């Protein structure tokens, strides 16, 4: 089961310029502002900027589906033919992420928040 698309992460080459652009676009300051990730929350959406995204295989923005059991959902996607790009990783506070690529090269991200952890 998913809670829908609530997060999108953009790979960026210049985090400072990207941060300025998204601050201007969204009209809010980032809630997370680290050299490895800048995150904004606006209108129920989480927008992230990843300066290491290109080296992780991100070819453009990646939508992240919020799920209740990330490991189970990831296994289901792999069984359905997806290729793992980023295996399960705790990005802090128990929040888990992973991403896959489908047969057409589309990227799909998964997020499991700590409250959903099993």
Order of alpha helices (4+ residues) and beta strands (2+ residues): beta-alpha-beta-beta-beta-beta-alpha-beta-beta-beta
